[in-house]
Amino acid sequence: MVLKIPGGVAHGCKVISEDAELFYITSSIYNTAEEGRIPHDDREIGFDWINL
């Protein structure tokens, strides 16, 4: 499966199999200062990763 996610869109993944390979292709060189993170259990989002 190939999934293209536009820049600036929050995203995440959950592996439900024993093995998985994830290839991450970016549109520019990685810059730590531009990285943003949202905890998987952020209450404002309200997404249940455990019971997905």
Secondary structure as GFF3:
##gff-version 3
##sequence-region A 1 52
A	DSSP	three_ten_helix	32	34	.	.	.	ID=ss1
###
